[in-house]
Amino acid sequence: MLKIGDSIGLIACSNGKSQAERPLIEALKTKLNHQFGIQTIEASTLYQKPSSLFSGTKQERSNALMKLYMDSTVKMIFDLSGGDVANELLPLLDFNCIQKSNKPFVGYSDLTVLINAIFHKTGVPGYNYQLLNLVGKEADLQEEYFSQVFIENKSVGINLTWGTVDKIALDESLIGGNIRCLLKLAGTPFLPSVKGTWLLLEARSGDITTISSYFAQLEQIGYLEDCNGLLLGEFTELKEKQQLYQLKELILSYMSHYSFLVAQTEEVGHSSISKPIFIGTRSKAL
């Protein structure tokens, strides 16, 4: 997928990165160059503007993203942000241009809205992944993941902790990501169909009452009825509050009404061990 000499774009479409994170991002750029031979092109909307949490207005951020799509030297786009405001860009994007460029968009958390909207509107797949993991606590492990997925164009195996299956065979597609952010697309023209697919769901924040409300909304928009299965990632706050057993009970209660399969893993989410997960259509086993 990527090879020595290729360039990737770095951007923050959601909350801007703070100036305090600049040394970490510079270390990331150095590692990509020295270890993988990958060049980086930094968007103008990466860091927070003075006295602001935003890297730019929604128009400035959408323009910066489209500039990366239109740059023929950029092979993939990696969003380093997360937060709350990625959905501001959706009505401003040129999906015809994105489709023609056929570049994967990579991000996690709030970027769930862009990854899934882009796939729905264009058929161009993306990845649920935070590139800054390459310079995080599990850097050595993440180097292996990055090389395997983005250099060798292979999927990484996912170890499952519980579920109704021993492994996941994705014959059609996988959509989703952060559950809170995916639900921002509900009622909009940017929400992909889940019919015949596996649905990835994870969450950094939210106790069991919050997560229960999200699942109620998923049911009410028809997602639990239509999906083939749920791939549950890390639910950070539930784990911290020792409420994971209540999540399991919640899932089992829905399974009594619907026929979807379930698999759960700790290797997808917001932690430093999280693996890159393909979002889109591809016949591949995890």
One Martini backbone bead per residue (centre of mass of N, CA, C, O) as a GRO file, in nm:
protein
  286
    1MET     BB    1   0.065   0.057  -0.028
    2LEU     BB    2   0.319   0.159   0.107
    3LYS     BB    3   0.626   0.330   0.017
    4ILE     BB    4   0.915   0.435  -0.047
    5GLY     BB    5   0.852   0.794  -0.074
    6ASP     BB    6   0.593   0.834   0.032
    7SER     BB    7   0.296   1.024   0.105
    8ILE     BB    8   0.135   1.177   0.386
    9GLY     BB    9  -0.138   1.302   0.557
   10LEU     BB   10  -0.182   1.558   0.812
   11ILE     BB   11  -0.466   1.595   1.041
   12ALA     BB   12  -0.745   1.803   1.200
   13CYS     BB   13  -1.095   1.765   1.195
   14SER     BB   14  -1.115   1.800   1.475
   15ASN     BB   15  -0.967   1.861   1.729
   16GLY     BB   16  -0.702   2.024   1.795
   17LYS     BB   17  -0.376   2.032   1.840
   18SER     BB   18  -0.155   2.094   2.067
   19GLN     BB   19   0.147   2.243   2.124
   20ALA     BB   20   0.239   2.018   2.328
   21GLU     BB   21   0.229   1.794   2.078
   22ARG     BB   22   0.457   1.861   1.876
   23PRO     BB   23   0.694   1.672   1.960
   24LEU     BB   24   0.537   1.410   1.899
   25ILE     BB   25   0.483   1.469   1.597
   26GLU     BB   26   0.779   1.498   1.519
   27ALA     BB   27   0.852   1.208   1.601
   28LEU     BB   28   0.664   1.075   1.399
   29LYS     BB   29   0.790   1.191   1.140
   30THR     BB   30   1.070   1.071   1.188
   31LYS     BB   31   0.991   0.773   1.196
   32LEU     BB   32   0.860   0.753   0.918
   33ASN     BB   33   1.120   0.830   0.767
   34HIS     BB   34   1.349   0.644   0.893
   35GLN     BB   35   1.183   0.358   0.905
   36PHE     BB   36   0.978   0.386   0.623
   37GLY     BB   37   1.008   0.628   0.407
   38ILE     BB   38   0.793   0.846   0.504
   39GLN     BB   39   0.624   1.115   0.412
   40THR     BB   40   0.506   1.447   0.518
   41ILE     BB   41   0.191   1.633   0.508
   42GLU     BB   42   0.093   1.931   0.654
   43ALA     BB   43  -0.170   2.070   0.755
   44SER     BB   44  -0.311   2.379   0.845
   45THR     BB   45  -0.516   2.179   1.032
   46LEU     BB   46  -0.367   2.070   1.326
   47TYR     BB   47  -0.353   2.312   1.510
   48GLN     BB   48  -0.436   2.518   1.735
   49LYS     BB   49  -0.560   2.806   1.773
   50PRO     BB   50  -0.558   3.079   1.929
   51SER     BB   51  -0.778   3.045   2.178
   52SER     BB   52  -0.836   2.733   2.078
   53LEU     BB   53  -0.971   2.403   1.978
   54PHE     BB   54  -0.930   2.482   1.688
   55SER     BB   55  -0.776   2.444   1.356
   56GLY     BB   56  -1.043   2.570   1.242
   57THR     BB   57  -1.272   2.613   1.051
   58LYS     BB   58  -1.484   2.424   0.877
   59GLN     BB   59  -1.381   2.536   0.605
   60GLU     BB   60  -1.077   2.505   0.657
   61ARG     BB   61  -1.083   2.198   0.710
   62SER     BB   62  -1.214   2.108   0.444
   63ASN     BB   63  -1.002   2.236   0.258
   64ALA     BB   64  -0.758   2.079   0.370
   65LEU     BB   65  -0.864   1.800   0.301
   66MET     BB   66  -0.904   1.844  -0.007
   67LYS     BB   67  -0.609   1.907  -0.065
   68LEU     BB   68  -0.512   1.618  -0.004
   69TYR     BB   69  -0.687   1.477  -0.219
   70MET     BB   70  -0.562   1.659  -0.466
   71ASP     BB   71  -0.287   1.541  -0.391
   72SER     BB   72  -0.095   1.316  -0.571
   73THR     BB   73   0.133   1.259  -0.340
   74VAL     BB   74  -0.100   1.159  -0.167
   75LYS     BB   75  -0.192   0.833  -0.043
   76MET     BB   76  -0.270   0.916   0.257
   77ILE     BB   77  -0.494   0.986   0.543
   78PHE     BB   78  -0.410   1.122   0.870
   79ASP     BB   79  -0.581   1.152   1.167
   80LEU     BB   80  -0.483   1.294   1.496
   81SER     BB   81  -0.756   1.324   1.613
   82GLY     BB   82  -1.027   1.430   1.831
   83GLY     BB   83  -1.370   1.454   1.977
   84ASP     BB   84  -1.652   1.660   1.821
   85VAL     BB   85  -1.622   1.825   1.505
   86ALA     BB   86  -1.623   1.649   1.235
   87ASN     BB   87  -1.929   1.688   1.133
   88GLU     BB   88  -1.898   1.979   1.012
   89LEU     BB   89  -1.777   1.874   0.722
   90LEU     BB   90  -1.982   1.704   0.557
   91PRO     BB   91  -2.132   1.934   0.371
   92LEU     BB   92  -1.826   2.032   0.244
   93LEU     BB   93  -1.771   1.788   0.076
   94ASP     BB   94  -1.611   1.627  -0.210
   95PHE     BB   95  -1.708   1.316  -0.307
   96ASN     BB   96  -1.610   1.297  -0.597
   97CYS     BB   97  -1.313   1.353  -0.536
   98ILE     BB   98  -1.273   1.126  -0.330
   99GLN     BB   99  -1.339   0.895  -0.524
  100LYS     BB  100  -1.114   0.954  -0.736
  101SER     BB  101  -0.869   0.933  -0.536
  102ASN     BB  102  -0.877   0.674  -0.352
  103LYS     BB  103  -0.821   0.744  -0.038
  104PRO     BB  104  -0.741   0.660   0.261
  105PHE     BB  105  -0.894   0.707   0.577
  106VAL     BB  106  -0.742   0.785   0.903
  107GLY     BB  107  -0.897   0.707   1.223
  108TYR     BB  108  -1.056   0.804   1.537
  109SER     BB  109  -1.334   0.827   1.701
  110ASP     BB  110  -1.461   1.108   1.568
  111LEU     BB  111  -1.372   0.991   1.276
  112THR     BB  112  -1.608   0.800   1.227
  113VAL     BB  113  -1.780   0.997   1.056
  114LEU     BB  114  -1.587   1.007   0.808
  115ILE     BB  115  -1.532   0.715   0.737
  116ASN     BB  116  -1.839   0.636   0.695
  117ALA     BB  117  -1.929   0.860   0.501
  118ILE     BB  118  -1.725   0.801   0.278
  119PHE     BB  119  -1.810   0.512   0.225
  120HIS     BB  120  -2.108   0.570   0.161
  121LYS     BB  121  -2.052   0.791  -0.078
  122THR     BB  122  -1.786   0.620  -0.234
  123GLY     BB  123  -1.644   0.332  -0.132
  124VAL     BB  124  -1.413   0.433   0.040
  125PRO     BB  125  -1.198   0.317   0.246
  126GLY     BB  126  -1.079   0.263   0.586
  127TYR     BB  127  -0.939   0.341   0.920
  128ASN     BB  128  -0.914   0.235   1.255
  129TYR     BB  129  -0.674   0.478   1.370
  130GLN     BB  130  -0.382   0.585   1.565
  131LEU     BB  131  -0.077   0.705   1.471
  132LEU     BB  132   0.043   0.793   1.758
  133ASN     BB  133   0.111   0.499   1.853
  134LEU     BB  134   0.407   0.499   1.734
  135VAL     BB  135   0.473   0.710   2.003
  136GLY     BB  136   0.400   0.524   2.232
  137LYS     BB  137   0.402   0.275   2.473
  138GLU     BB  138   0.364   0.063   2.202
  139ALA     BB  139   0.570   0.107   1.960
  140ASP     BB  140   0.674  -0.170   1.869
  141LEU     BB  141   0.396  -0.292   1.811
  142GLN     BB  142   0.301  -0.064   1.609
  143GLU     BB  143   0.514  -0.116   1.393
  144GLU     BB  144   0.400  -0.388   1.309
  145TYR     BB  145   0.118  -0.291   1.229
  146PHE     BB  146   0.196  -0.080   1.020
  147SER     BB  147   0.351  -0.266   0.831
  148GLN     BB  148   0.129  -0.478   0.778
  149VAL     BB  149  -0.101  -0.277   0.679
  150PHE     BB  150   0.052  -0.017   0.518
  151ILE     BB  151   0.272  -0.193   0.357
  152GLU     BB  152   0.157  -0.506   0.314
  153ASN     BB  153  -0.159  -0.524   0.304
  154LYS     BB  154  -0.267  -0.637   0.584
  155SER     BB  155  -0.411  -0.805   0.832
  156VAL     BB  156  -0.496  -0.827   1.167
  157GLY     BB  157  -0.522  -1.007   1.430
  158ILE     BB  158  -0.798  -1.094   1.651
  159ASN     BB  159  -0.848  -1.113   1.986
  160LEU     BB  160  -1.081  -1.293   2.168
  161THR     BB  161  -1.280  -1.297   2.476
  162TRP     BB  162  -1.584  -1.301   2.359
  163GLY     BB  163  -1.863  -1.504   2.229
  164THR     BB  164  -2.020  -1.675   1.937
  165VAL     BB  165  -1.723  -1.672   1.825
  166ASP     BB  166  -1.382  -1.741   1.733
  167LYS     BB  167  -1.417  -1.582   1.460
  168ILE     BB  168  -1.388  -1.341   1.188
  169ALA     BB  169  -1.579  -1.327   0.882
  170LEU     BB  170  -1.555  -1.077   0.627
  171ASP     BB  171  -1.752  -1.093   0.345
  172GLU     BB  172  -1.829  -0.783   0.325
  173SER     BB  173  -1.843  -0.577   0.599
  174LEU     BB  174  -1.718  -0.292   0.796
  175ILE     BB  175  -1.855  -0.086   1.044
  176GLY     BB  176  -1.769   0.197   1.238
  177GLY     BB  177  -1.679   0.248   1.600
  178ASN     BB  178  -1.764   0.495   1.766
  179ILE     BB  179  -2.069   0.509   1.906
  180ARG     BB  180  -2.122   0.811   1.951
  181CYS     BB  181  -2.026   0.906   1.664
  182LEU     BB  182  -2.200   0.732   1.480
  183LEU     BB  183  -2.477   0.864   1.591
  184LYS     BB  184  -2.442   1.138   1.438
  185LEU     BB  185  -2.559   1.003   1.159
  186ALA     BB  186  -2.831   1.000   1.250
  187GLY     BB  187  -3.058   1.134   1.015
  188THR     BB  188  -2.857   1.126   0.782
  189PRO     BB  189  -2.691   1.101   0.457
  190PHE     BB  190  -2.418   0.948   0.610
  191LEU     BB  191  -2.546   0.674   0.678
  192PRO     BB  192  -2.477   0.359   0.676
  193SER     BB  193  -2.541   0.051   0.599
  194VAL     BB  194  -2.582  -0.268   0.795
  195LYS     BB  195  -2.661  -0.464   0.592
  196GLY     BB  196  -2.466  -0.751   0.606
  197THR     BB  197  -2.290  -0.656   0.855
  198TRP     BB  198  -2.045  -0.553   1.057
  199LEU     BB  199  -2.027  -0.399   1.391
  200LEU     BB  200  -1.833  -0.149   1.522
  201LEU     BB  201  -1.776  -0.106   1.887
  202GLU     BB  202  -1.673   0.178   2.088
  203ALA     BB  203  -1.547   0.329   2.412
  204ARG     BB  204  -1.424   0.569   2.631
  205SER     BB  205  -1.697   0.684   2.716
  206GLY     BB  206  -1.927   0.565   2.945
  207ASP     BB  207  -2.157   0.432   3.111
  208ILE     BB  208  -2.412   0.209   3.126
  209THR     BB  209  -2.632   0.421   3.069
  210THR     BB  210  -2.511   0.540   2.814
  211ILE     BB  211  -2.474   0.278   2.649
  212SER     BB  212  -2.774   0.199   2.658
  213SER     BB  213  -2.872   0.445   2.492
  214TYR     BB  214  -2.718   0.372   2.235
  215PHE     BB  215  -2.852   0.094   2.185
  216ALA     BB  216  -3.136   0.203   2.160
  217GLN     BB  217  -3.073   0.368   1.904
  218LEU     BB  218  -2.979   0.136   1.728
  219GLU     BB  219  -3.251  -0.005   1.732
  220GLN     BB  220  -3.430   0.244   1.624
  221ILE     BB  221  -3.252   0.239   1.336
  222GLY     BB  222  -3.202  -0.091   1.272
  223TYR     BB  223  -2.917  -0.218   1.340
  224LEU     BB  224  -2.977  -0.483   1.510
  225GLU     BB  225  -3.150  -0.617   1.283
  226ASP     BB  226  -2.935  -0.597   1.026
  227CYS     BB  227  -2.695  -0.712   1.140
  228ASN     BB  228  -2.465  -0.977   1.167
  229GLY     BB  229  -2.266  -0.821   1.377
  230LEU     BB  230  -2.067  -0.772   1.676
  231LEU     BB  231  -1.778  -0.567   1.736
  232LEU     BB  232  -1.632  -0.542   2.042
  233GLY     BB  233  -1.454  -0.324   2.202
  234GLU     BB  234  -1.336  -0.091   2.394
  235PHE     BB  235  -1.466   0.004   2.731
  236THR     BB  236  -1.320   0.207   2.935
  237GLU     BB  237  -1.522   0.299   3.160
  238LEU     BB  238  -1.642   0.024   3.219
  239LYS     BB  239  -1.378  -0.098   3.317
  240GLU     BB  240  -1.316   0.105   3.547
  241LYS     BB  241  -1.626   0.039   3.676
  242GLN     BB  242  -1.702  -0.261   3.651
  243GLN     BB  243  -1.932  -0.294   3.377
  244LEU     BB  244  -1.899  -0.531   3.167
  245TYR     BB  245  -2.120  -0.730   3.259
  246GLN     BB  246  -2.353  -0.533   3.176
  247LEU     BB  247  -2.292  -0.538   2.878
  248LYS     BB  248  -2.338  -0.836   2.836
  249GLU     BB  249  -2.633  -0.832   2.929
  250LEU     BB  250  -2.729  -0.634   2.715
  251ILE     BB  251  -2.657  -0.802   2.466
  252LEU     BB  252  -2.823  -1.057   2.542
  253SER     BB  253  -3.098  -0.913   2.533
  254TYR     BB  254  -3.083  -0.853   2.224
  255MET     BB  255  -3.030  -1.149   2.125
  256SER     BB  256  -3.328  -1.246   2.196
  257HIS     BB  257  -3.439  -1.068   1.930
  258TYR     BB  258  -3.178  -1.122   1.765
  259SER     BB  259  -2.935  -1.273   1.510
  260PHE     BB  260  -2.672  -1.177   1.601
  261LEU     BB  261  -2.345  -1.167   1.639
  262VAL     BB  262  -2.056  -1.202   1.876
  263ALA     BB  263  -1.759  -0.997   1.949
  264GLN     BB  264  -1.472  -0.957   2.171
  265THR     BB  265  -1.222  -0.688   2.219
  266GLU     BB  266  -0.910  -0.520   2.336
  267GLU     BB  267  -0.781  -0.430   2.025
  268VAL     BB  268  -1.011  -0.196   2.017
  269GLY     BB  269  -0.952   0.164   2.047
  270HIS     BB  270  -0.775   0.381   2.293
  271SER     BB  271  -0.537   0.216   2.321
  272SER     BB  272  -0.192   0.128   2.274
  273ILE     BB  273  -0.292  -0.172   2.138
  274SER     BB  274  -0.435  -0.084   1.900
  275LYS     BB  275  -0.568  -0.181   1.597
  276PRO     BB  276  -0.597  -0.184   1.269
  277ILE     BB  277  -0.919  -0.118   1.105
  278PHE     BB  278  -1.115  -0.208   0.857
  279ILE     BB  279  -1.332   0.014   0.662
  280GLY     BB  280  -1.552  -0.180   0.468
  281THR     BB  281  -1.493  -0.364   0.168
  282ARG     BB  282  -1.385  -0.703   0.247
  283SER     BB  283  -1.246  -1.017   0.211
  284LYS     BB  284  -1.184  -1.094   0.555
  285ALA     BB  285  -0.997  -1.218   0.821
  286LEU     BB  286  -0.963  -1.181   1.189
   0.00000   0.00000   0.00000
